[in-house]
Structures are given as C-alpha cells and as structure tokens.
Amino acid sequence: MYDMTAATSEFHTTLPLGTEVRVVNSHNGRSVVVHITDRGPLPNGRIIDLSYGAARKLQMVKAGVAHVRLQVLHWGNDRYDEAG
C-alpha cells in the first residue's frame, strides 16, 4: 500500500512487469518513480493504477484520479517473481 508500485491494465502489455516508470502529475508537476508489479482490470481510459503511497506523493489522493505523464526508466522482464 505504501510502496512505490503500480498496476497496469490487464490488456495494456506495453509496460512489462518489473518496469520502472516515472509518473508525473500533469496538474502540479510532482513526480514519483514506481515499479509495475501487477496487472488488473482498470476502468476504461485508465492505463495505470498507483499505490496509495505513490498517489499521496503526487497529491492526488483526494481527487482519486489525475492526468499523468509516464516516462519509462527501465524495462522489466514481465515476470511476477522479479517485479518491483
């Protein structure tokens, strides 16, 4: 919950598990580095689901959603046992 992790859509395989991504809140410019550790169903139009800790650092907990930019820092190998 407080780790810097995120999940991507189960259909969004562009970001393999274990990938390290910088997420920037487009509204306030705050950024955080997260590891993609899971995939799951996300509502239509959403590509990433941040942990509470990551959302808190981006100051988006109250809003619940935000427009963000992603920058891949390191590509993962798409394996659960070595992700994050």
Backbone torsions as a table, in degrees:
resi	resn	phi	psi	omega
1	MET	NA	-39.9	-178.4
2	TYR	-100.1	-6.5	177.1
3	ASP	-69.8	159.9	178.3
4	MET	-87.6	78.3	-177.2
5	THR	-129.9	167.4	178.8
6	ALA	-155.0	161.9	174.1
7	ALA	-120.6	149.1	173.7
8	THR	-111.3	166.8	178.6
9	SER	-59.0	145.2	178.9
10	GLU	-61.3	-21.0	179.7
11	PHE	-99.1	-3.9	-177.2
12	HIS	-100.8	84.1	-175.1
13	THR	-93.6	10.1	178.5
14	THR	-65.0	-32.0	178.7
15	LEU	-105.1	99.6	-178.9
16	PRO	-64.4	155.9	174.1
17	LEU	-57.2	142.6	-178.1
18	GLY	90.5	-7.6	179.7
19	THR	-68.2	139.2	176.6
20	GLU	-101.0	125.3	-173.2
21	VAL	-130.3	137.2	169.6
22	ARG	-90.5	127.1	178.9
23	VAL	-111.3	124.7	-178.6
24	VAL	-115.0	125.1	175.1
25	ASN	-72.9	114.6	-176.4
26	SER	-64.5	-23.9	-177.9
27	HIS	-76.0	-41.9	-174.3
28	ASN	-120.9	-2.4	176.8
29	GLY	79.8	-3.1	178.5
30	ARG	-67.8	147.1	-179.8
31	SER	-136.5	159.1	178.8
32	VAL	-149.2	149.0	175.9
33	VAL	-102.0	127.1	-179.3
34	VAL	-126.5	159.7	172.9
35	HIS	-108.1	136.3	176.5
36	ILE	-78.9	113.2	-175.5
37	THR	-116.5	-4.3	-175.4
38	ASP	-159.3	165.2	171.2
39	ARG	-127.0	149.4	178.8
40	GLY	-164.0	169.0	175.8
41	PRO	-69.1	128.5	176.4
42	LEU	-121.2	151.7	176.4
43	PRO	-57.9	151.6	179.5
44	ASN	-51.7	137.7	177.3
45	GLY	88.6	-9.4	179.6
46	ARG	-101.6	138.6	-177.0
47	ILE	-113.7	-13.8	-177.4
48	ILE	-147.3	143.6	177.6
49	ASP	-124.0	113.3	-174.6
50	LEU	-87.9	150.7	172.1
51	SER	-65.0	162.3	178.4
52	TYR	-57.6	-43.0	-178.9
53	GLY	-60.7	-42.0	179.1
54	ALA	-68.8	-43.9	178.9
55	ALA	-61.7	-37.5	179.2
56	ARG	-64.2	-43.2	178.7
57	LYS	-64.5	-29.5	178.5
58	LEU	-85.6	-0.3	-178.8
59	GLN	56.2	48.8	180.0
60	MET	-127.3	13.3	-178.4
61	VAL	-64.7	-46.6	-177.5
62	LYS	-62.9	-43.7	-179.6
63	ALA	-71.0	-34.5	179.3
64	GLY	87.7	-34.0	177.6
65	VAL	-138.6	156.5	178.3
66	ALA	-157.9	154.9	171.2
67	HIS	-78.0	129.6	-178.7
68	VAL	-132.1	160.1	171.3
69	ARG	-112.3	143.8	178.7
70	LEU	-115.5	139.8	174.2
71	GLN	-130.2	117.7	179.0
72	VAL	-74.0	125.7	178.8
73	LEU	-100.3	-33.4	-179.8
74	HIS	-155.6	126.7	-179.5
75	TRP	-77.5	136.9	177.4
76	GLY	-86.8	-178.7	-177.7
77	ASN	-108.6	6.5	176.7
78	ASP	68.9	27.3	178.5
79	ARG	-114.7	136.8	178.7
80	TYR	-66.4	-39.1	-173.2
81	ASP	-71.4	-14.4	179.5
82	GLU	-120.1	7.9	-179.0
83	ALA	-77.1	143.0	171.9
84	GLY	65.8	NA	NA
